[in-house]
Amino acid sequence: LSEQARDANPMGGGEWLYPAGEAAVWLRDRERLTALLADVAKRRPLGRMNETRRIEIEAARDALDGRMAEALEGFHQARRRWDDLGLTLHTAQNRMHCALLCGGTPEGAAALEEARALLDQMGAPVLLAQLDEAAGAALPD
């Protein structure tokens, strides 16, 4: 649906980027992340929120490609930007993405705990359950 919204908007707005990026991260879909980045490149310059989302999508793709140093730097940069914008939900989702895609790193483990704390603070039990389920599934047996 988000891709249909992208195609239906001749003004090139970025409201489709959030759900498309969120779905691609949770699906760990590298090809879709790459396609999103190509679409975003056609629509620059971006506003602060969409530029931050672009940085986070790049970080997710880096993580899926095994470039953890780049991924962690991208997630960290996006996190700072979400904080600067005062968007706690986006910060929590950033920490969730980092935890899910960089889970084998100390930074990923710290991001998981930070995401849990933010989601608890916001009173978001559904997202917290989703995170715990995904994190549990990502753990080795």
N, C-alpha and C positions, 0 to 999 in steps of 0.2 A: 504494500500500500504506500509506503513512504517513497518508493521509486516512482509510482504513479503520480504522487503529489509533486515530485521533482519535475517530471515530464510535463505536467499540466500547468506549470507556473512559468510563463514566458519571461517574467521579470527576474528569474534566477534567484528567488528567495531561498534561504537555507533552512526553513522549518522542517524539511524532510530529513535533514542530516542527522538530527538527534535520534529518531527511532531507527533509521537505517544503520547508523553506527552502533547503537545499543544492541540491535539484533545480531549484527555481524560479530561483535565482540563475544556475546554469550554463545554464539554458534561456533566460535573460533574459526570463522570463515575468512581465510586469508585472501581469497580471490575477490570476495565482496568488499573487503576493506580496501584492496587495491583499486577496485572500480570506483568506490566512493571517493578516494583520494583524487583519482583522475577527474571525476565530476566536479569536485571542489576546486581543482586547479582552473577549470574553465570559468569559475564564478568569482574569482578574486577581484578586488579585495573583499575580504570578509569582515563582518563585525567582530567584536571581541569574543562573544560567545561561540560563534561558529569557527573562529580561528583557534580558540582553545579546544573545541571539539576536534578540529583537524589535527592538532598536535597530539591529542589523545589517540585518535585513530592511527596515526603514524606509529605511536608507541606500541599499540596493540599489534600492528603488523610486524614491527621489529621483534616483539616477543615471540610471535608465531614463527618468525624466521630464525629464532635462536640468538638474536642479537640483544642479549639481556642488558648490556651496559647502555646501549642506545634507548632501549625500551624503558629502563628505569629512569633515565634522564628525561625522556619525554613525559612519562607519567608524573614525575616530580614537577616539571615545568607547568604542565596542565593543572596540577593540584594547586600550585601557587596562584595561577590565574583564576581558578574557581574561587579560591579563598579571597583574592582581591576583589572579585565581583560580589562576594558575600553570598554565594550560592552553595549552601550547605549540602543540599541533596546531590548536586553535581560533584561536590568534593567527595561525598560518601560513595557515589558511583565510581568515581576515579579510583578510590582506594579499593573498591570491589574488583574493578578491572585489573588493577595491578596485582592484587592478591591471586586472582584466578589465572592470570597469564604469566606471572613471575613467581608462582608459589614455591618454587624450589630455592628461592633466594632469601636471605635474611630480610631484605626490604619487602619482599612479598609477604612474608609472615607478619611483619610489622604493619603492613597495609591492611591485612586481614583483621588484625585486632583494632586498628583505627576505624575501619569500616564498621565493624560490630559496634564500637562505642558510639559512632555518629548515628547509626541507624537506631540504636537504643535511645539515644538522646532525643532524636526526632520523633520517636514513637512510631517506627515503621516496621512492625512485626512481620509483615508479608515479605518485605525485602530482606529482612534479617533471616527468615526461614529459607528464602531462595539462596542467599549467600551461603548459609550453613550447609544446605543440601549440595550446592555446587562445589564448595570447598571440600566436603566429605568425599564426593565422587572423584575429586582430583587427587586425593591422597593415595599413595601407593598402598597395596595390601600388606 
